[in-house]
Amino acid sequence: MTSASGDAARAALLAKMEASRTELLAARNAVKLADAQRRPGLRPADLPALVATAPNVTLLVAILAGTVIIGPRRIAALVVRNGLTGWIAKTVRRLAGR
């Protein structure tokens, strides 16, 4: 008789757990949907934050500005020389740290 009551208690617990899991998943999906609807697209006011968090974007802007100011030939040599040196140094530091 204890085995049957134990199985019934286990089944009841599993049913509660499944109901709780379903409720949690539904709540999570509702929050995700609300966040997706609330989040606006990229606005011009976000540009400084984007530039501050994206170093490659800042680098690209600097290269384009340098091209306009000192010319494409000189900026290409500068970018290749400094970029290659920086990349090699970073790679050596990373390998030495292993």
C-alpha positions in Angstrom: 0.0 0.0 0.0 2.9 2.4 0.6 4.2 1.8 -2.9 0.9 2.9 -4.4 0.6 5.9 -2.2 4.3 6.7 -2.9 3.7 6.5 -6.7 0.6 8.7 -6.4 2.5 11.3 -4.4 5.4 11.2 -6.9 2.9 11.6 -9.8 1.2 14.5 -8.0 4.6 16.2 -7.4 5.6 15.7 -11.0 2.3 17.2 -12.2 2.9 20.3 -9.9 6.5 20.6 -11.2 5.2 20.5 -14.8 2.5 23.1 -14.1 5.1 25.3 -12.4 7.5 25.0 -15.3 4.8 25.8 -17.8 3.9 29.0 -15.9 7.6 30.0 -15.7 8.1 29.6 -19.4 5.0 31.5 -20.2 6.1 34.4 -17.9 9.6 34.4 -19.4 8.2 34.5 -23.0 5.9 37.4 -22.0 8.8 39.4 -20.6 10.9 38.7 -23.7 8.0 39.9 -25.9 7.5 43.0 -23.9 11.2 43.8 -24.0 11.3 43.3 -27.7 8.4 45.7 -28.3 9.8 48.3 -25.9 13.3 48.4 -27.3 13.6 51.0 -30.1 15.9 50.7 -33.0 19.2 52.6 -33.5 18.7 56.3 -32.9 21.2 59.2 -33.7 21.3 59.9 -29.9 22.8 56.4 -29.4 25.7 57.1 -31.7 28.2 58.3 -29.0 27.5 55.2 -26.9 27.9 53.0 -30.0 31.3 54.6 -30.8 32.4 54.3 -27.2 31.6 50.6 -27.1 32.7 49.6 -30.6 36.5 50.2 -31.0 36.4 49.0 -34.6 33.9 51.6 -35.5 36.0 54.3 -33.9 39.1 53.0 -35.7 37.2 53.0 -39.0 36.1 56.6 -38.5 39.6 57.6 -37.6 40.9 56.0 -40.8 38.3 57.7 -42.9 39.1 61.1 -41.3 42.8 60.5 -41.8 42.2 59.7 -45.4 40.4 63.0 -45.9 43.0 65.0 -44.0 46.4 63.5 -45.0 45.5 61.5 -48.1 44.8 57.9 -48.9 48.4 57.0 -49.7 49.9 58.2 -46.4 47.1 56.9 -44.3 47.3 53.4 -45.9 51.0 53.2 -45.0 50.4 54.4 -41.5 47.5 52.0 -40.9 49.4 49.0 -42.2 52.5 49.8 -40.3 50.8 50.6 -36.9 48.0 48.1 -37.3 50.4 45.3 -38.2 52.7 46.2 -35.3 49.8 46.3 -32.8 48.4 43.0 -34.1 51.8 41.2 -33.8 52.4 42.6 -30.3 48.9 41.5 -29.1 49.4 38.1 -30.6 52.9 37.7 -28.9 51.5 38.8 -25.6 48.6 36.3 -25.9 50.9 33.5 -26.8 53.4 34.4 -24.0 50.6 34.4 -21.5 49.7 30.7 -22.2 
